[in-house]
């Protein structure tokens, strides 16, 4: 008789919870040795990885996955090398576990500090991109956490091999292989059960489509860190260098359109619109970008489609771009406040005051000045890798690296003090 969804979920969570203390107590040397073994396996076993990925790509092609989603799914030598390099960068990062900071001496002589500790068992739910499997597993290992990795069905074979490599690496150095597990089922009921197992699962991190994240948030009784959609903006200010603005906007949309930090809306200050549009839009169209604009944009570039109200809040994850002309920085900030998702926004300007105001007033996890939105990424920001980009402000905001996968407990050093 087959196990029920509740039984499958409880078995996974119970096995993970049994490893919680051992992984939390693992030394830096043990964790780094396992990560080194993983980085080596990723390179040595690339044939095995690519063979599994080919099965997923064939299935994705047959099921009609979009070009953007196929790009997110695909692994090749460059991406495998990047995964291995990301693991090596995590090895080089300081181990946060056990670090004590904010140490202060109280008037009674007590020394009060904060010590970083693992969060525990983390259920990570994600779609399409198999490199997330390695990033999440490696970050959880280095931070002493135990991940339950629920990848999308599109990457079933790829994720299976990558989790096997991580489990082999743990066992090689004497750490429990069950310290990393795959939730290898497409049954949504298993996931729904997992996210309600308080006491065995400590945190849920969903990343993927907005529908997935809203479903998990509504279902879970375990705390959830949300990674909502990336409706990312680039605002070209009246004081921008237009050649720089053109390059940044083109990169933000075209370099990899199927990821959450790609630009979805371009805002252009009215004084520079007539100059920038004919300079930039032919580049977009040559790259296959479909342009949707407000009335001012359609007047300037008649081949652009009229944008609807829905377009301004849409994460396309494709070569589609919404463009609007705004009067000034006030209108740009207001537009982002109305339609943005708290993910990533950029301003292109040579006006220092404007850049400072944009950074202060725009409510997003990462705000960039004169740089592409594509840099809101753990690897690019020096975290080694990321487990997701939090768009909530509880506990973590922005790319989640090692420190964001820890909590801090109070530690107190005394010399015999008693409270009177």
LINJO-V940765 format. One record per run of one state. SS is the DSSP state (H for helix, E for strand, L for the rest). FROM is the first residue (numbers start at 1). LEN is the number of residues. If there is no record, write none. Layout:
BEGIN
ss:SS from:FROM len:LEN
ss:SS from:FROM len:LEN
END
This chain:
BEGIN
ss:L from:1 len:4
ss:H from:5 len:21
ss:L from:26 len:2
ss:H from:28 len:17
ss:L from:45 len:1
ss:H from:46 len:18
ss:L from:64 len:3
ss:H from:67 len:7
ss:L from:74 len:3
ss:H from:77 len:16
ss:L from:93 len:7
ss:E from:100 len:6
ss:L from:106 len:5
ss:E from:111 len:8
ss:L from:119 len:2
ss:E from:121 len:5
ss:L from:126 len:5
ss:H from:131 len:12
ss:L from:143 len:3
ss:E from:146 len:5
ss:L from:151 len:2
ss:H from:153 len:20
ss:L from:173 len:4
ss:H from:177 len:3
ss:E from:180 len:3
ss:L from:183 len:5
ss:H from:188 len:7
ss:L from:195 len:3
ss:E from:198 len:1
ss:L from:199 len:2
ss:E from:201 len:1
ss:L from:202 len:1
ss:E from:203 len:5
ss:L from:208 len:2
ss:H from:210 len:10
ss:L from:220 len:4
ss:E from:224 len:4
ss:L from:228 len:4
ss:E from:232 len:5
ss:L from:237 len:5
ss:H from:242 len:13
ss:L from:255 len:8
ss:E from:263 len:7
ss:H from:270 len:17
ss:L from:287 len:3
ss:E from:290 len:4
ss:L from:294 len:1
ss:H from:295 len:6
ss:L from:301 len:4
ss:E from:305 len:2
ss:L from:307 len:2
ss:H from:309 len:5
ss:L from:314 len:6
ss:E from:320 len:7
ss:L from:327 len:2
ss:H from:329 len:11
ss:L from:340 len:4
ss:E from:344 len:5
ss:L from:349 len:3
ss:H from:352 len:10
ss:L from:362 len:4
ss:E from:366 len:4
ss:L from:370 len:3
ss:H from:373 len:3
ss:L from:376 len:13
ss:E from:389 len:2
ss:L from:391 len:7
ss:E from:398 len:2
ss:L from:400 len:3
ss:H from:403 len:3
ss:E from:406 len:8
ss:L from:414 len:7
END
